[in-house]
């Protein structure tokens, strides 16, 4: 009998968790939270119903872990990033913003279910959710902001914890209205244009007083003005 190492066991457990969460995402998006059954999730995942409870306590527990499962690969490239200039920071924030938009647009059906189910969740489930995706994503961005402060191109008095939640919050609220709540565009702009404006709006408030605006910003603004 082949014995697995601790690392191999950990990877197998994580793979099975992802398999179950992906199945749950599909079932919830199709059936809604109230209409979904653990037996349906098990069938979609190709596992026994009892296997689900080896990894998750309940249907509620499954629901609150799905957003982290979906977005974790998107924020992974940012976890060790330490920008050394405003231009690098803009690129990183733009990447994060594109990942947020991609996550939300590709999973709008699930997000509708998630938003509608939130009020009915138990206090324990709500608290557990707040310790998952929001905390993890914010901590990654907070590290990036602090790196900018250490290198002197972001305001030293900038509250990194607030800033790390402000930029994603602006964008996620915008996308949530378009994709989930209204189902139509709020403004006649592409998401790439919206991302550029949100990232630069954030950076303009984060740069130290007197810091030069990157020349690429002025160039793009001039080109846009000429086209219009």
Buried (B, 14 or more C-beta within 10 A) or exposed (E): EEEEEEEEEEEEEEEBBBBBBBBBBBBBBBBBBEEBEBEBBBBBBEBEBEBBEEBBEEBBBBBBBBBBBBBBEBBEEBEEBBBEEBBBBBBBBBBBBBBBBBBBBEBBBBBBBBEEBBEEBEEEBEEBBEEBBBEBBBEBBBBBBBBBBEBEBBBEEBEBBEBBBBBBEBBBEBBBBBBBEEEEEEEEEEBEEBBBBBBBEBBEEBBEEEBEEBEEBEEEEEEEEEEE
